[in-house]
Amino acid sequence: MALYIYTSVVRLYDEWLKEGDPRVEDWLLMSSPVPQTFIIAAYLYVVKSLGPWLMENRRPFELRKVMIVYNFCISSFCLYMFCEFLMSGWANGYSYQCDLVDYSNSPLALRMAWTCWLYYFSKYIEMLDTIFFLLRKKTSQLTFLHIYHHVVAVYTVWFNVKFAAGGMSTFQALVNSAVHVIMYSYYALAALGPAYQKYLWWKKYLTTIQLTQFVMVIIHISQIFFMKDCHYQSPSILYIICLLEIVFLLLFLDFYYHAYIKVKKMPKVAVV
């Protein structure tokens, strides 16, 4: 009985993978979700166990120059992806309504698929944020929201690239790339030192921009529930993205409340 269940599960798993986009089958990490699962498991092990243990009796690393280069590079990479998303669809034929996935091998369709994969790969690069926090002993930054965001992003984008590298579902990637240009630019300026603090007055608005991002994506995807003639090829991807964006919206609202609203309400304590 156990063997029958096992073989049935394996067969269903193989059939499920065969439903994926054949264009991306041979691309790095796209054949199955197993390799990334090991990467995520290693990431969680480093964050929760190995990293804190290695840094327990060490001084924080001084990584200012590394942080400057890293943040400017990732900001530039996000800007490149944002432009590619525009040129491969969102500013080149997409209606911002019922945009279907083009599974053909046309140059534009392949450009969109490749940009989707680049966006997926960028989620691994962004995990360096966590490593830098560990090395600098900024453990207060390793919140549930931070870790949850990195883990969920990898899986969600993998499904998107594997089954629907184009169309409506990529609006989230377009907007997120734009937001990350702003976010990592801020981090780069912050890493330059105290002399640049006067240019960082807009820190509070970063969270507002992120909240706006989630609302925009939720509204865009929600159109699928009201368009009777929209036959998007992988609606489950849209449902997953919409659900996760709602979760992120709630988590970021909670962060915003505790970081900017609750703090103001707290009574001031005299400094002796």
C-alpha atoms as an extended CHARMM CRD file, in Angstrom:
* protein
*
       272  EXT
         1         1  MET       CA              0.0000000000        0.0000000000        0.0000000000  PROA      1               0.0000000000
         2         2  ALA       CA              2.8060000000        2.3810000000        0.9640000000  PROA      2               0.0000000000
         3         3  LEU       CA              4.6360000000        1.6080000000       -2.2610000000  PROA      3               0.0000000000
         4         4  TYR       CA              1.4910000000        2.3080000000       -4.2880000000  PROA      4               0.0000000000
         5         5  ILE       CA              1.0020000000        5.6740000000       -2.5800000000  PROA      5               0.0000000000
         6         6  TYR       CA              4.6670000000        6.5470000000       -3.1460000000  PROA      6               0.0000000000
         7         7  THR       CA              4.5910000000        5.6610000000       -6.8540000000  PROA      7               0.0000000000
         8         8  SER       CA              1.3110000000        7.5490000000       -7.2980000000  PROA      8               0.0000000000
         9         9  VAL       CA              2.7620000000       10.6700000000       -5.6960000000  PROA      9               0.0000000000
        10        10  VAL       CA              5.9090000000       10.4420000000       -7.8250000000  PROA      10              0.0000000000
        11        11  ARG       CA              3.8290000000       10.0130000000      -10.9750000000  PROA      11              0.0000000000
        12        12  LEU       CA              1.6440000000       13.0030000000      -10.1200000000  PROA      12              0.0000000000
        13        13  TYR       CA              4.7580000000       15.0420000000       -9.3480000000  PROA      13              0.0000000000
        14        14  ASP       CA              6.3250000000       14.1530000000      -12.7060000000  PROA      14              0.0000000000
        15        15  GLU       CA              3.1090000000       14.9870000000      -14.5510000000  PROA      15              0.0000000000
        16        16  TRP       CA              2.8990000000       18.2970000000      -12.7180000000  PROA      16              0.0000000000
        17        17  LEU       CA              6.4420000000       19.2430000000      -13.7390000000  PROA      17              0.0000000000
        18        18  LYS       CA              5.6640000000       18.3440000000      -17.3690000000  PROA      18              0.0000000000
        19        19  GLU       CA              2.9830000000       21.0470000000      -17.3430000000  PROA      19              0.0000000000
        20        20  GLY       CA              5.7280000000       23.6260000000      -16.9560000000  PROA      20              0.0000000000
        21        21  ASP       CA              6.9910000000       25.9210000000      -19.6980000000  PROA      21              0.0000000000
        22        22  PRO       CA              9.3340000000       23.8120000000      -21.8920000000  PROA      22              0.0000000000
        23        23  ARG       CA             11.3440000000       26.9240000000      -22.7770000000  PROA      23              0.0000000000
        24        24  VAL       CA             12.7150000000       27.2190000000      -19.2280000000  PROA      24              0.0000000000
        25        25  GLU       CA             13.1840000000       23.5060000000      -18.5320000000  PROA      25              0.0000000000
        26        26  ASP       CA             16.9800000000       23.5780000000      -18.9700000000  PROA      26              0.0000000000
        27        27  TRP       CA             17.5730000000       26.9270000000      -17.2920000000  PROA      27              0.0000000000
        28        28  LEU       CA             19.4590000000       27.0040000000      -13.9970000000  PROA      28              0.0000000000
        29        29  LEU       CA             17.3420000000       25.7790000000      -11.0240000000  PROA      29              0.0000000000
        30        30  MET       CA             14.2030000000       25.4610000000      -13.1550000000  PROA      30              0.0000000000
        31        31  SER       CA             13.9680000000       21.6900000000      -13.7070000000  PROA      31              0.0000000000
        32        32  SER       CA             12.3570000000       21.0860000000      -10.2970000000  PROA      32              0.0000000000
        33        33  PRO       CA             11.8330000000       22.8220000000       -6.9430000000  PROA      33              0.0000000000
        34        34  VAL       CA             14.1610000000       20.3820000000       -5.1560000000  PROA      34              0.0000000000
        35        35  PRO       CA             17.4800000000       22.2870000000       -5.6080000000  PROA      35              0.0000000000
        36        36  GLN       CA             16.0210000000       25.5300000000       -4.3050000000  PROA      36              0.0000000000
        37        37  THR       CA             14.4890000000       23.6840000000       -1.3630000000  PROA      37              0.0000000000
        38        38  PHE       CA             18.0030000000       22.6350000000       -0.3040000000  PROA      38              0.0000000000
        39        39  ILE       CA             19.2120000000       26.2150000000       -0.7700000000  PROA      39              0.0000000000
        40        40  ILE       CA             16.3660000000       27.5570000000        1.3590000000  PROA      40              0.0000000000
        41        41  ALA       CA             17.0310000000       24.9160000000        4.0230000000  PROA      41              0.0000000000
        42        42  ALA       CA             20.7100000000       25.9340000000        4.0840000000  PROA      42              0.0000000000
        43        43  TYR       CA             19.6990000000       29.5930000000        4.2890000000  PROA      43              0.0000000000
        44        44  LEU       CA             17.4450000000       28.9450000000        7.2910000000  PROA      44              0.0000000000
        45        45  TYR       CA             20.1510000000       26.8770000000        8.9850000000  PROA      45              0.0000000000
        46        46  VAL       CA             22.6830000000       29.6850000000        8.5770000000  PROA      46              0.0000000000
        47        47  VAL       CA             20.2230000000       32.3260000000        9.7870000000  PROA      47              0.0000000000
        48        48  LYS       CA             18.8630000000       30.4680000000       12.7990000000  PROA      48              0.0000000000
        49        49  SER       CA             21.8540000000       28.4090000000       13.9140000000  PROA      49              0.0000000000
        50        50  LEU       CA             25.2340000000       28.5070000000       12.1660000000  PROA      50              0.0000000000
        51        51  GLY       CA             25.4950000000       32.2810000000       11.6670000000  PROA      51              0.0000000000
        52        52  PRO       CA             24.6620000000       33.3210000000       15.2570000000  PROA      52              0.0000000000
        53        53  TRP       CA             26.9620000000       30.5650000000       16.5960000000  PROA      53              0.0000000000
        54        54  LEU       CA             29.9270000000       31.6720000000       14.4530000000  PROA      54              0.0000000000
        55        55  MET       CA             29.4430000000       35.3370000000       15.3640000000  PROA      55              0.0000000000
        56        56  GLU       CA             28.6940000000       34.8160000000       19.0500000000  PROA      56              0.0000000000
        57        57  ASN       CA             32.2160000000       35.6120000000       20.2870000000  PROA      57              0.0000000000
        58        58  ARG       CA             33.3500000000       37.7470000000       17.3790000000  PROA      58              0.0000000000
        59        59  ARG       CA             33.2590000000       41.4690000000       16.8170000000  PROA      59              0.0000000000
        60        60  PRO       CA             30.9540000000       42.7610000000       14.0820000000  PROA      60              0.0000000000
        61        61  PHE       CA             32.6000000000       43.0160000000       10.6850000000  PROA      61              0.0000000000
        62        62  GLU       CA             33.1390000000       46.4720000000        9.2200000000  PROA      62              0.0000000000
        63        63  LEU       CA             31.4940000000       46.1060000000        5.7980000000  PROA      63              0.0000000000
        64        64  ARG       CA             30.7690000000       49.7110000000        4.8800000000  PROA      64              0.0000000000
        65        65  LYS       CA             32.5980000000       49.6490000000        1.5320000000  PROA      65              0.0000000000
        66        66  VAL       CA             31.1630000000       46.2390000000        0.6670000000  PROA      66              0.0000000000
        67        67  MET       CA             27.6620000000       47.4560000000        1.5230000000  PROA      67              0.0000000000
        68        68  ILE       CA             28.0570000000       50.5350000000       -0.6690000000  PROA      68              0.0000000000
        69        69  VAL       CA             29.1190000000       48.4640000000       -3.6900000000  PROA      69              0.0000000000
        70        70  TYR       CA             26.5250000000       45.7530000000       -3.0580000000  PROA      70              0.0000000000
        71        71  ASN       CA             23.5900000000       48.1230000000       -2.6730000000  PROA      71              0.0000000000
        72        72  PHE       CA             24.4790000000       50.2470000000       -5.6850000000  PROA      72              0.0000000000
        73        73  CYS       CA             24.9670000000       47.0750000000       -7.7920000000  PROA      73              0.0000000000
        74        74  ILE       CA             21.6670000000       45.4760000000       -6.7540000000  PROA      74              0.0000000000
        75        75  SER       CA             19.8760000000       48.7980000000       -7.3100000000  PROA      75              0.0000000000
        76        76  SER       CA             21.3250000000       48.9890000000      -10.8260000000  PROA      76              0.0000000000
        77        77  PHE       CA             20.3690000000       45.3620000000      -11.4830000000  PROA      77              0.0000000000
        78        78  CYS       CA             16.7850000000       46.0590000000      -10.3760000000  PROA      78              0.0000000000
        79        79  LEU       CA             16.6640000000       49.0800000000      -12.6680000000  PROA      79              0.0000000000
        80        80  TYR       CA             17.8250000000       46.8870000000      -15.5500000000  PROA      80              0.0000000000
        81        81  MET       CA             15.1110000000       44.2990000000      -14.8160000000  PROA      81              0.0000000000
        82        82  PHE       CA             12.4780000000       47.0030000000      -14.5320000000  PROA      82              0.0000000000
        83        83  CYS       CA             13.4260000000       48.3210000000      -17.9700000000  PROA      83              0.0000000000
        84        84  GLU       CA             13.4400000000       44.7950000000      -19.4240000000  PROA      84              0.0000000000
        85        85  PHE       CA              9.9650000000       44.0800000000      -18.0360000000  PROA      85              0.0000000000
        86        86  LEU       CA              8.7680000000       47.2790000000      -19.6670000000  PROA      86              0.0000000000
        87        87  MET       CA             10.3730000000       46.5780000000      -23.0330000000  PROA      87              0.0000000000
        88        88  SER       CA              9.2940000000       42.9190000000      -23.1550000000  PROA      88              0.0000000000
        89        89  GLY       CA              5.6370000000       43.6300000000      -22.4870000000  PROA      89              0.0000000000
        90        90  TRP       CA              4.4930000000       46.2150000000      -19.9910000000  PROA      90              0.0000000000
        91        91  ALA       CA              5.4360000000       49.1710000000      -22.2090000000  PROA      91              0.0000000000
        92        92  ASN       CA              5.2990000000       47.1750000000      -25.4100000000  PROA      92              0.0000000000
        93        93  GLY       CA              1.8350000000       45.7440000000      -25.9730000000  PROA      93              0.0000000000
        94        94  TYR       CA              0.4360000000       44.8120000000      -22.5610000000  PROA      94              0.0000000000
        95        95  SER       CA             -2.9600000000       46.2780000000      -21.6880000000  PROA      95              0.0000000000
        96        96  TYR       CA             -2.6030000000       46.0940000000      -17.8570000000  PROA      96              0.0000000000
        97        97  GLN       CA             -5.7830000000       44.0550000000      -17.8670000000  PROA      97              0.0000000000
        98        98  CYS       CA             -6.1160000000       40.5220000000      -19.2430000000  PROA      98              0.0000000000
        99        99  ASP       CA             -2.5770000000       39.9650000000      -20.5110000000  PROA      99              0.0000000000
       100       100  LEU       CA             -1.9740000000       36.3110000000      -21.3360000000  PROA      100             0.0000000000
       101       101  VAL       CA              1.3030000000       34.3970000000      -21.3110000000  PROA      101             0.0000000000
       102       102  ASP       CA              3.0180000000       34.1420000000      -24.6830000000  PROA      102             0.0000000000
       103       103  TYR       CA              4.5690000000       30.6590000000      -24.6840000000  PROA      103             0.0000000000
       104       104  SER       CA              6.0270000000       31.0400000000      -28.1740000000  PROA      104             0.0000000000
       105       105  ASN       CA              9.6910000000       31.3340000000      -29.0700000000  PROA      105             0.0000000000
       106       106  SER       CA              9.3120000000       34.8260000000      -30.4830000000  PROA      106             0.0000000000
       107       107  PRO       CA             12.1010000000       37.2480000000      -29.4680000000  PROA      107             0.0000000000
       108       108  LEU       CA              9.7250000000       39.3080000000      -27.3110000000  PROA      108             0.0000000000
       109       109  ALA       CA              8.2570000000       36.2790000000      -25.5290000000  PROA      109             0.0000000000
       110       110  LEU       CA             11.7200000000       34.8370000000      -24.8240000000  PROA      110             0.0000000000
       111       111  ARG       CA             12.8990000000       38.2210000000      -23.6110000000  PROA      111             0.0000000000
       112       112  MET       CA             10.0560000000       38.2920000000      -21.0940000000  PROA      112             0.0000000000
       113       113  ALA       CA             10.7590000000       34.7090000000      -19.9620000000  PROA      113             0.0000000000
       114       114  TRP       CA             14.4680000000       35.4640000000      -19.5270000000  PROA      114             0.0000000000
       115       115  THR       CA             13.6980000000       38.6300000000      -17.5590000000  PROA      115             0.0000000000
       116       116  CYS       CA             11.4210000000       36.5910000000      -15.3070000000  PROA      116             0.0000000000
       117       117  TRP       CA             14.2950000000       34.1720000000      -14.6720000000  PROA      117             0.0000000000
       118       118  LEU       CA             16.6760000000       37.0520000000      -13.9090000000  PROA      118             0.0000000000
       119       119  TYR       CA             14.1390000000       38.3310000000      -11.4110000000  PROA      119             0.0000000000
       120       120  TYR       CA             13.9800000000       34.8580000000       -9.8580000000  PROA      120             0.0000000000
       121       121  PHE       CA             17.7800000000       34.6870000000       -9.6040000000  PROA      121             0.0000000000
       122       122  SER       CA             17.8670000000       38.1510000000       -8.0200000000  PROA      122             0.0000000000
       123       123  LYS       CA             15.9740000000       36.7260000000       -5.0510000000  PROA      123             0.0000000000
       124       124  TYR       CA             18.9990000000       34.5970000000       -4.2240000000  PROA      124             0.0000000000
       125       125  ILE       CA             21.2960000000       37.6060000000       -4.5010000000  PROA      125             0.0000000000
       126       126  GLU       CA             19.0570000000       39.5260000000       -2.1090000000  PROA      126             0.0000000000
       127       127  MET       CA             19.6070000000       36.8270000000        0.5160000000  PROA      127             0.0000000000
       128       128  LEU       CA             22.9740000000       38.5040000000        1.0340000000  PROA      128             0.0000000000
       129       129  ASP       CA             20.9960000000       41.1340000000        2.9810000000  PROA      129             0.0000000000
       130       130  THR       CA             20.5940000000       38.5350000000        5.7130000000  PROA      130             0.0000000000
       131       131  ILE       CA             24.2500000000       37.4810000000        5.6160000000  PROA      131             0.0000000000
       132       132  PHE       CA             25.3530000000       41.0960000000        6.0180000000  PROA      132             0.0000000000
       133       133  PHE       CA             23.0500000000       41.4750000000        9.0360000000  PROA      133             0.0000000000
       134       134  LEU       CA             24.6420000000       38.3840000000       10.5870000000  PROA      134             0.0000000000
       135       135  LEU       CA             28.2160000000       39.5180000000        9.9170000000  PROA      135             0.0000000000
       136       136  ARG       CA             27.4850000000       42.9700000000       11.3300000000  PROA      136             0.0000000000
       137       137  LYS       CA             25.6230000000       41.4200000000       14.3000000000  PROA      137             0.0000000000
       138       138  LYS       CA             22.4660000000       43.3480000000       13.4600000000  PROA      138             0.0000000000
       139       139  THR       CA             20.3110000000       40.5350000000       14.8120000000  PROA      139             0.0000000000
       140       140  SER       CA             17.4150000000       42.8740000000       15.5300000000  PROA      140             0.0000000000
       141       141  GLN       CA             16.9580000000       43.1590000000       11.7580000000  PROA      141             0.0000000000
       142       142  LEU       CA             16.4700000000       39.3990000000       11.3920000000  PROA      142             0.0000000000
       143       143  THR       CA             12.7520000000       39.5640000000       12.0330000000  PROA      143             0.0000000000
       144       144  PHE       CA             10.0920000000       37.0740000000       11.0200000000  PROA      144             0.0000000000
       145       145  LEU       CA              9.0510000000       39.4810000000        8.2710000000  PROA      145             0.0000000000
       146       146  HSD       CA             12.5850000000       39.6630000000        6.8850000000  PROA      146             0.0000000000
       147       147  ILE       CA             13.1540000000       35.8980000000        6.7820000000  PROA      147             0.0000000000
       148       148  TYR       CA              9.6110000000       35.0390000000        5.6540000000  PROA      148             0.0000000000
       149       149  HSD       CA              9.9020000000       37.5320000000        2.7940000000  PROA      149             0.0000000000
       150       150  HSD       CA             13.1270000000       36.0040000000        1.4410000000  PROA      150             0.0000000000
       151       151  VAL       CA             11.9080000000       32.4110000000        1.6760000000  PROA      151             0.0000000000
       152       152  VAL       CA              8.4530000000       32.9700000000        0.1970000000  PROA      152             0.0000000000
       153       153  ALA       CA              9.7730000000       35.1800000000       -2.6160000000  PROA      153             0.0000000000
       154       154  VAL       CA             12.0200000000       32.4130000000       -3.9680000000  PROA      154             0.0000000000
       155       155  TYR       CA              9.2480000000       29.8290000000       -4.1140000000  PROA      155             0.0000000000
       156       156  THR       CA              6.6210000000       32.1670000000       -5.5190000000  PROA      156             0.0000000000
       157       157  VAL       CA              8.8200000000       33.4580000000       -8.3160000000  PROA      157             0.0000000000
       158       158  TRP       CA              9.9840000000       29.9210000000       -9.1810000000  PROA      158             0.0000000000
       159       159  PHE       CA              6.3710000000       28.8680000000       -9.7790000000  PROA      159             0.0000000000
       160       160  ASN       CA              5.8210000000       31.9890000000      -11.8260000000  PROA      160             0.0000000000
       161       161  VAL       CA              8.7980000000       31.3340000000      -14.1040000000  PROA      161             0.0000000000
       162       162  LYS       CA              8.1450000000       27.5950000000      -14.3550000000  PROA      162             0.0000000000
       163       163  PHE       CA              4.5010000000       27.8570000000      -15.3690000000  PROA      163             0.0000000000
       164       164  ALA       CA              3.7200000000       31.4280000000      -16.4250000000  PROA      164             0.0000000000
       165       165  ALA       CA              6.7460000000       33.4690000000      -17.4830000000  PROA      165             0.0000000000
       166       166  GLY       CA              4.7420000000       36.3940000000      -18.8070000000  PROA      166             0.0000000000
       167       167  GLY       CA              1.3540000000       38.0430000000      -18.7760000000  PROA      167             0.0000000000
       168       168  MET       CA             -0.5710000000       39.3520000000      -15.7790000000  PROA      168             0.0000000000
       169       169  SER       CA              1.4750000000       37.5860000000      -13.1200000000  PROA      169             0.0000000000
       170       170  THR       CA              4.6280000000       39.5370000000      -13.9900000000  PROA      170             0.0000000000
       171       171  PHE       CA              3.1140000000       42.8690000000      -12.9490000000  PROA      171             0.0000000000
       172       172  GLN       CA              4.2370000000       42.0910000000       -9.4000000000  PROA      172             0.0000000000
       173       173  ALA       CA              7.8270000000       41.6460000000      -10.6110000000  PROA      173             0.0000000000
       174       174  LEU       CA              7.6770000000       44.9000000000      -12.5700000000  PROA      174             0.0000000000
       175       175  VAL       CA              6.5050000000       46.9360000000       -9.5690000000  PROA      175             0.0000000000
       176       176  ASN       CA              8.7790000000       45.1460000000       -7.1150000000  PROA      176             0.0000000000
       177       177  SER       CA             11.8210000000       45.8380000000       -9.2940000000  PROA      177             0.0000000000
       178       178  ALA       CA             10.9760000000       49.5450000000       -9.3010000000  PROA      178             0.0000000000
       179       179  VAL       CA             10.5220000000       49.5800000000       -5.5250000000  PROA      179             0.0000000000
       180       180  HSD       CA             13.8410000000       47.8120000000       -5.0130000000  PROA      180             0.0000000000
       181       181  VAL       CA             15.6360000000       50.4270000000       -7.1160000000  PROA      181             0.0000000000
       182       182  ILE       CA             14.4890000000       52.9980000000       -4.5610000000  PROA      182             0.0000000000
       183       183  MET       CA             15.0630000000       50.7800000000       -1.5300000000  PROA      183             0.0000000000
       184       184  TYR       CA             18.6060000000       49.6810000000       -2.3520000000  PROA      184             0.0000000000
       185       185  SER       CA             19.5230000000       53.2290000000       -3.4040000000  PROA      185             0.0000000000
       186       186  TYR       CA             18.5080000000       54.3140000000        0.0830000000  PROA      186             0.0000000000
       187       187  TYR       CA             20.6280000000       51.5740000000        1.6590000000  PROA      187             0.0000000000
       188       188  ALA       CA             23.5970000000       52.5760000000       -0.4940000000  PROA      188             0.0000000000
       189       189  LEU       CA             23.3170000000       56.2180000000        0.5750000000  PROA      189             0.0000000000
       190       190  ALA       CA             22.9430000000       55.1710000000        4.2260000000  PROA      190             0.0000000000
       191       191  ALA       CA             26.1360000000       53.1110000000        3.9540000000  PROA      191             0.0000000000
       192       192  LEU       CA             28.0860000000       56.1630000000        2.7780000000  PROA      192             0.0000000000
       193       193  GLY       CA             28.1490000000       57.4680000000        6.3250000000  PROA      193             0.0000000000
       194       194  PRO       CA             26.8780000000       60.3050000000        8.5620000000  PROA      194             0.0000000000
       195       195  ALA       CA             27.6890000000       62.9830000000        5.9840000000  PROA      195             0.0000000000
       196       196  TYR       CA             24.8080000000       61.6990000000        3.8670000000  PROA      196             0.0000000000
       197       197  GLN       CA             22.2180000000       61.4530000000        6.6460000000  PROA      197             0.0000000000
       198       198  LYS       CA             20.6340000000       64.7360000000        5.5690000000  PROA      198             0.0000000000
       199       199  TYR       CA             19.6840000000       63.0700000000        2.2750000000  PROA      199             0.0000000000
       200       200  LEU       CA             17.8600000000       60.2140000000        4.0300000000  PROA      200             0.0000000000
       201       201  TRP       CA             14.8560000000       62.1210000000        5.4000000000  PROA      201             0.0000000000
       202       202  TRP       CA             12.5770000000       59.9250000000        3.2930000000  PROA      202             0.0000000000
       203       203  LYS       CA             13.2630000000       56.6910000000        5.2090000000  PROA      203             0.0000000000
       204       204  LYS       CA              9.7030000000       56.6010000000        6.5640000000  PROA      204             0.0000000000
       205       205  TYR       CA              8.2980000000       56.7640000000        3.0540000000  PROA      205             0.0000000000
       206       206  LEU       CA             10.0790000000       53.5550000000        2.0250000000  PROA      206             0.0000000000
       207       207  THR       CA              7.5070000000       51.5060000000        3.9140000000  PROA      207             0.0000000000
       208       208  THR       CA              4.7180000000       53.6330000000        2.4130000000  PROA      208             0.0000000000
       209       209  ILE       CA              6.0840000000       52.8700000000       -1.0570000000  PROA      209             0.0000000000
       210       210  GLN       CA              6.1630000000       49.1590000000       -0.2420000000  PROA      210             0.0000000000
       211       211  LEU       CA              2.5850000000       49.2680000000        1.0500000000  PROA      211             0.0000000000
       212       212  THR       CA              1.5210000000       51.0490000000       -2.1430000000  PROA      212             0.0000000000
       213       213  GLN       CA              3.2210000000       48.2930000000       -4.1200000000  PROA      213             0.0000000000
       214       214  PHE       CA              1.1560000000       45.5770000000       -2.4540000000  PROA      214             0.0000000000
       215       215  VAL       CA             -2.0920000000       47.4830000000       -2.9810000000  PROA      215             0.0000000000
       216       216  MET       CA             -1.2900000000       48.0370000000       -6.6720000000  PROA      216             0.0000000000
       217       217  VAL       CA             -0.5630000000       44.3420000000       -7.2580000000  PROA      217             0.0000000000
       218       218  ILE       CA             -3.6700000000       43.1920000000       -5.3580000000  PROA      218             0.0000000000
       219       219  ILE       CA             -5.8980000000       45.5520000000       -7.3600000000  PROA      219             0.0000000000
       220       220  HSD       CA             -4.3000000000       44.5050000000      -10.6530000000  PROA      220             0.0000000000
       221       221  ILE       CA             -4.6380000000       40.7650000000      -10.0170000000  PROA      221             0.0000000000
       222       222  SER       CA             -8.1540000000       41.1520000000       -8.6050000000  PROA      222             0.0000000000
       223       223  GLN       CA             -9.3070000000       42.0990000000      -12.0900000000  PROA      223             0.0000000000
       224       224  ILE       CA             -9.3060000000       38.3820000000      -12.9170000000  PROA      224             0.0000000000
       225       225  PHE       CA            -12.3990000000       37.9490000000      -10.7040000000  PROA      225             0.0000000000
       226       226  PHE       CA            -14.3870000000       40.5120000000      -12.7030000000  PROA      226             0.0000000000
       227       227  MET       CA            -13.2950000000       39.7880000000      -16.3000000000  PROA      227             0.0000000000
       228       228  LYS       CA            -15.5460000000       37.0530000000      -17.6800000000  PROA      228             0.0000000000
       229       229  ASP       CA            -13.6050000000       36.5580000000      -20.8890000000  PROA      229             0.0000000000
       230       230  CYS       CA            -10.0920000000       36.4840000000      -19.4320000000  PROA      230             0.0000000000
       231       231  HSD       CA             -8.7500000000       32.9480000000      -19.8800000000  PROA      231             0.0000000000
       232       232  TYR       CA             -5.3640000000       33.3150000000      -18.2090000000  PROA      232             0.0000000000
       233       233  GLN       CA             -3.4590000000       30.0680000000      -18.6810000000  PROA      233             0.0000000000
       234       234  SER       CA             -2.3080000000       29.6650000000      -15.0530000000  PROA      234             0.0000000000
       235       235  PRO       CA             -4.8980000000       31.3260000000      -12.8020000000  PROA      235             0.0000000000
       236       236  SER       CA             -3.5800000000       29.4720000000       -9.7410000000  PROA      236             0.0000000000
       237       237  ILE       CA             -0.3830000000       31.5460000000       -9.9990000000  PROA      237             0.0000000000
       238       238  LEU       CA             -2.4610000000       34.7210000000       -9.8280000000  PROA      238             0.0000000000
       239       239  TYR       CA             -4.3560000000       33.4490000000       -6.7910000000  PROA      239             0.0000000000
       240       240  ILE       CA             -1.1210000000       32.5570000000       -4.9920000000  PROA      240             0.0000000000
       241       241  ILE       CA              0.4760000000       35.9440000000       -5.7310000000  PROA      241             0.0000000000
       242       242  CYS       CA             -2.6790000000       37.7860000000       -4.6460000000  PROA      242             0.0000000000
       243       243  LEU       CA             -2.8660000000       35.8520000000       -1.3810000000  PROA      243             0.0000000000
       244       244  LEU       CA              0.8050000000       36.4290000000       -0.5910000000  PROA      244             0.0000000000
       245       245  GLU       CA              0.5360000000       40.1380000000       -1.3940000000  PROA      245             0.0000000000
       246       246  ILE       CA             -2.3530000000       40.3980000000        1.0840000000  PROA      246             0.0000000000
       247       247  VAL       CA             -0.2250000000       38.6550000000        3.7310000000  PROA      247             0.0000000000
       248       248  PHE       CA              2.7030000000       40.9950000000        3.0000000000  PROA      248             0.0000000000
       249       249  LEU       CA              0.3810000000       43.9920000000        3.1650000000  PROA      249             0.0000000000
       250       250  LEU       CA             -0.8150000000       42.9670000000        6.6280000000  PROA      250             0.0000000000
       251       251  LEU       CA              2.7210000000       42.2580000000        7.8710000000  PROA      251             0.0000000000
       252       252  PHE       CA              4.0630000000       45.5670000000        6.5660000000  PROA      252             0.0000000000
       253       253  LEU       CA              1.0860000000       47.4490000000        8.0260000000  PROA      253             0.0000000000
       254       254  ASP       CA              1.9180000000       45.8920000000       11.3850000000  PROA      254             0.0000000000
       255       255  PHE       CA              5.5580000000       46.9470000000       10.9720000000  PROA      255             0.0000000000
       256       256  TYR       CA              4.5290000000       50.4770000000        9.9750000000  PROA      256             0.0000000000
       257       257  TYR       CA              2.2500000000       50.7700000000       12.9930000000  PROA      257             0.0000000000
       258       258  HSD       CA              4.9140000000       49.6820000000       15.4890000000  PROA      258             0.0000000000
       259       259  ALA       CA              7.7360000000       51.6360000000       13.8270000000  PROA      259             0.0000000000
       260       260  TYR       CA              6.0350000000       54.9610000000       13.1050000000  PROA      260             0.0000000000
       261       261  ILE       CA              2.6380000000       55.2430000000       14.8180000000  PROA      261             0.0000000000
       262       262  LYS       CA              2.9270000000       53.4190000000       18.1410000000  PROA      262             0.0000000000
       263       263  VAL       CA              6.2690000000       55.1040000000       18.8290000000  PROA      263             0.0000000000
       264       264  LYS       CA              4.6370000000       58.5390000000       18.5870000000  PROA      264             0.0000000000
       265       265  LYS       CA              1.8870000000       57.5090000000       20.9960000000  PROA      265             0.0000000000
       266       266  MET       CA              4.3360000000       56.3360000000       23.6570000000  PROA      266             0.0000000000
       267       267  PRO       CA              4.8810000000       58.8570000000       26.4890000000  PROA      267             0.0000000000
       268       268  LYS       CA              8.2430000000       60.5880000000       26.4430000000  PROA      268             0.0000000000
       269       269  VAL       CA             10.6440000000       59.6230000000       29.2000000000  PROA      269             0.0000000000
       270       270  ALA       CA             12.8900000000       62.2470000000       30.7000000000  PROA      270             0.0000000000
       271       271  VAL       CA             16.5740000000       61.6070000000       30.1980000000  PROA      271             0.0000000000
       272       272  VAL       CA             18.4500000000       61.8780000000       33.5040000000  PROA      272             0.0000000000
